[in-house]
């Protein structure tokens, strides 16, 4: 499949919008994905391993929302896609935001 390895659009750090990031982080499932990426020992995680038991279509929607807001990077790697948290870029653009959001439970 040629389409599975194509690059997806990611916003540049200077184009990140606070309300878009906050919206992406406002959904409990998306926040759980970001928490998993932030707490994990791996810098990049295969898409299939993100989101636990949620259906593939729902996972894809959540990953797209997070990517378009600039929270994660989703890149092709062979026949898979790898997801990583854009923590350094988010911390540069919105200092302390991720720490504050991820530090709160419930």
Buried (B, 14 or more C-beta within 10 A) or exposed (E): EEEEEEEEEBBEEEEBEEEBBEEBBEBEBBBBBBBBBEEBEEEBBEBEEBBEEBEEEEBBBBBBBBBBBBBBBBBBEEEEBBBBBBBEBBEEBBEEBBEEBBEEEE
